[in-house]
Amino acid sequence: MQLHRDSLAVTTGRPNGPGDPLNAPIFPTSTYRAGGQWVYGRDGNPGWLPVEHALGELEGGRAVAFASGVAAAAAVLGNVPVGAVVVAPRVQYHGIAAQLQRLAERGQVDCRVTDLTDRTATAAAIAGAHLVWVESPSNPLLEVIDLTWLAEQAHAAGALVVVDNTVATPLRQQPISLGADIVVHSATKFIGGHSDLLLGVVVSNSDQLVDLLLAYRHDQGSVPGAIEPFLALRGLRTLAVRLAHAERTAAELSLRLEAHPAVLRVRYPGLSSHPQHELARRQMSGFGSLVSFETVGSPEAAERLCESMQLLVHGTSLGGVETMIERRARYAGDQGQGVPETLLRMSIGLEHVEDLWYDLDARLTEMQRGVAP
């Protein structure tokens, strides 16, 4: 029986023998008796296996869990040969951009920052590269990259393709089926879904790459705790319904924001005005629940708008049950990547759409009055 991905998110990674518990247990241990599969806590933990199995099934490969999304990315980049060329997007999550910058400053990699929506520039950058790092949709600009085309170009040049699939989630996009070699997730976000854990996951359908990642995790000690994989798996069980609700709200709010006089531009792949809307329709099974928009007025006015929210949470994260909003250019990393000064990233949660709109519309209208001549 071929299960839908929504069903796989509920069923995979569960004990299934007679008398087994319905949920995989937690194993809070650092040490094992001699003679078994593991010797010490860095070798592994039975409690990590269920979430790794589930995400491997959903993404079409084998999964390795790490202490955080940044730790997962570090494991991938840590296996890049010294002096190799890495192609990276011009705008990406600043935690990854910072890692690449440090590696480049030390001479460990040659980083080519490129507009991956520009095929001519991308093809030129890929020549001689070892690895291409992609976010699609990207954070926070929500650009969508043609993963099939990119993988074809990269593989022809002998390069690996890594896709950060955090924003899309495995329920909306499967990069390995589109040609990617490695998929990275910050499971802290949509997979965990409740703003209560840190966890990263890397998935690949190459046993050789997975073995390298396992060795890196062991040697660097970037291992998850005992409870975080359990919480991430619990969050995965409800991802389909959480995402569906939040996605509907995101679609409605993006339309209303696009018509608001205090909003200059809305970035959401589900809008027909989005430059890669048709590509997103082909490549994804839904448009996700992240919406970015730029406001009129000054960066300070945009910052005050975030601070004045009554229902929306002013904070830095995404993928939780609560709707969060922040001005991304408040961070030096995003400023350096050219993120617009008044761009607000909004991660839609599970509140009622009308309550969210009441808060947004009221604050936007107040801001508009404040900047009117």
N, C-alpha and C positions, 0 to 999 in steps of 0.2 A: 504494500500500500504506500503510495507516494503522498506524503503529508505536505500540506501547505506550510509555508514558513511560519505563519502565525501559530500553527499547531506544534511545529518543531520547537518553538520558543517555550512552549508549555511542557512538552514531554521529554525533551532530550536531557541527558545528564541526571536522570533519576534512577535510583536502585529499582530493579524490576523483578527480583526473586520473591518466592513465597515468604511471607512474614517480614519482608524488608520494610524499613520506614519509607514513607512516601517521599520525604525530602532527604537529600544526602546529609549526613551528619558533619559536624565541625570537629576537627582534630587539633586541639590546642597543645601541640607538643613541639619541642625543639630537638628531641633525642629519641632514638629507636634502639630496641634490643638488637644485638648483632645477629647477622645471618639472613636478614631480609632484604627487601628491595632498596631501602634507604638506610643511610647511616646517620645522617644529621639533617637539621632543618633546611640547610641550603640545597640538599639533594632533591627534596620534594616533599609533598604532603598529600595524603589521600584526599583531603578536602579541596585541593585545587583542581583535581581531575574532572569533577562534574561540570564546572563552568568552562573549562578548557574543551571538554568534549562537546558541550552544547554550542559554543561559539565556532568551533571547528566545523561542526555539522552545518551551521547556518551559513558560514562563509565558504565552505567547500575546500577545507584543508585541515591541517593540524594546528591547534592553538597553544600558545605558551603565555601564561599569566605573569605579570610583573607588578612591582609595588605601586606603579602609577603609570599614567599615559606617557609622561616624559621619560620615565625609566624604560618603557617599551620602545620609545623612539631611540633612546640612547643605545639600546641593544642592537637595533638595526644599523645605526650609524657607526657603532663601535666595531662592526664587522666589515666596514668599508676599507679596502687597502690604503695604506699611507700614500698620499699623493694623487689618489684617484679623483676624477671629476664627478661632482654631484650637481645635478640640475635641480633647482628649487624654485618654487613659485615666487613671484615678486611680492605677493601678500599672502601670509600664512600665519598660523598660530605663533605668537611671538616666543613661546617656550622652545619651539623647534628652531625658529630662526636664530635664537640666541645660541643654541647648541652648534648649529652650522657655522655661525660667525666665529665662535671660539675655536672650532676645529680648523677653520680656514686661517685664523690668525696664528695658529701654531704650525701651520704648514702641513697639517695632516690630510686636508682635502683641498681641492680647487673647486670652490662653489660658484656656479653660474646661475645667478638670479635672473629669471626669465618670466615674461608674460606668457603663461601656458595657454591662454586663449588665442594667442597669435601663432598660427601654424608655421609660418615662415621662420619666425624667431625661435620657436621651439625646435624645429627640425635642425636648425643651425647649432643650437646649444647642445643637442643630444649627441652630435658627432664626437666620438671619442670619450663619451661619458661611461661611467661604471654604474651609476644609479640615478634614477629620476624620482624625485619625491613630489607627490601630488596630494592636494586636498580638493575634494569635489563632493558636494559643494564646499567652497572655501570659507574660512572663518577669518574675518567677519563680513567679507564682501559678497559671499554667496555666489561666487562665480562657479560655473559648471564646466568641467573639462571633458572632452571627448576621450574617454578612457580606451576604447577599442583602437582608435587611430593612434593614440599616444603609445600604447603597448606595441603596436606594429612597428612604429618608428624606432622605439627604444630597442626592441629585440633585434631589428635589422642592424642596429649599431652595436649590438652586444651588451646592452645595458639592462639592468633590472629595473622594474617599476614597483614603487611602494605607494600605496594609496591610503591616506588617512580617511577612514570611512566613518569617523565619529558622528558627523552631522547627519549623514544619510541613514546610519544604522544598517545592520545586515538585513533588516526587513524592507528597506527601500532601495538597496543597491548591493550587488554582489560583484565587486571588482575582479575577483579571481576568474569568474566566468567571462569577464570582458577582456581578460588578458594580463591582469596584474600578477606579479610574482609574490608580493607580500601585502597584507592588509594590516593596518594599525588601528586600534581603538583606544580611546580614553573611556574605559568602562565606568569611570567616575560619573560620566554624563548620562546619556539616555539609557544605557543598559542598566546601570544601577538605579537611576531614576528618582532617587529620594534625597540627594544631597547629603549622604551620610557615609561615604566611603571614598577611598582612593584605590584605583586599580587600572592597570593597563594590560592590553592583550595584543599579541602579534599572531597572525595566522598566515600560513603558507602551505601550498600543496607540494613543496619540495622538501623531501626528507633531509637532504643535505643542509638546506637553510635552517630548518627546524633544529637540527642537531647543533648548529652553530649558535643559535639563540639559546638553547638549553645550557650549553657550555658557558655562554656569557652570563646568563642569570646566576649560575652556580658560582662562577669565579668572581663576579662583581658583587654578589650578595643582594641583588635587586629583586628580592623575593617578596611575594605578598605575605600578609599576615594570615592568621587562621580564620578570622571572621569575615574579612573583606570578600573573598570569593563566594562565600555563602550568601552574603547580602547582594552581591552582583547577580547571582543566579536567581535569587528571589525577585529582584527587580526585573530580570529578563522575562519572568513568567507573565508579567503584566505589560510588557513593552508594546505589544500589538494594540491593546485597547487604549493605553496612554497616548501612544503616537497618533492613533486615528483621531482621538478627541482633540488633541493639541493641534494637529494638522488642519482640521476643519476650522478651528478658531484662527489659526495663522492665516489661512486663506481669506477669511472674512475681514480680519483686521487689516491685512495688507491692502485690500480694496478700499476700505474706509480711509486708511492713512493716505493712500494715493490721491484721494479727493480732498484732503484737508489742506486749507490754505497755509498752514504753518509748516507743512512738510514739503521739502524740495524734491526728494527722490526716495522711492521705496525699492528695496532690493529683496526680492522673493522669487524663487524659480517658478512658482506657480502663476505668476502674473504674465499676461501676454506681452507686457512691456519689457520683461526681462530679456536681455540680449541672447541668453542661451535657453530660452523657454522651450523651444522645440526639441533641442538636444536633451534637456531634462525629461521631457515627456517620453522620449525613446529609451533613455538610459536608466531611468528610475521608475519605480512603481508608485511613487508619491513624492511630494515636494518638501516634506519635512516640516518642522515647527520652529525654525529659526527665521526671524525677520529682522532686517536692518533697514534703517531709514535715516535720512539727513533732514535736519530742521533748519528753518530760517533763523537769522540772528547769529549771535556770537557763540563760541564754544562755552563761554561762561553761562550763557542762557540755557544751553543744552544741558550743562552740568546741573544747574539749578532745577531744571525740569525733572531730571532723574531723582534728585534729592527730595522733591516735593511730592513724589508719588505716594498714594495712600494704600493702594492694593498691590501694585507691582513692587517687587523687591529690588532695591538698588544694591546690586552686588555683582561679583564677578564669577559666574559659572553659567552652565546651561544644562538642559536636559532633565531638570527636576520637575516635581509636581507643581512647584510655585513658578509664576511668571517673573522673570528677572530682566532687568534693564540696566545698561550702563553705557557711558560714552567711552568708546574703545581708545580714542586718541589720548585719553588721560594717561595711558601707559607709554613710556618712551619707546618701547619696542614696536608698538603699532604706529606711533608717530613716524619712526624711521622708515616704515614700509609704505608711507603715503596714504594711510587711512584718513579719510576726510575728517576735519576737526569736529564737525557736529554730527558725525555718524553715531547713531545709537543702535546697539545690538540688543535685540529682545528675544529671549527664549520663552516660548509660550508654554504655560503649564496647563493645569486642569480646572482653573476657575471658569465661571460662566462668562461667555463672550461679552454679554452686555455689561457686566460689572467691570471687565477689563477696559471696554471701550469708554465707559463713563469716566474712569480714571484718566485714561489717555487723552480723551477729547478735552476734558476740563483743564488738564495741565498744559496741553498744546495751545488752547485758546487763551489761557492766562499768559503764556509766553509770547504769543502773537501780539497781544495787546501791549505787552511791555516793550516790544521792538518796533511797533508801528510808529511812523513819523508823525 
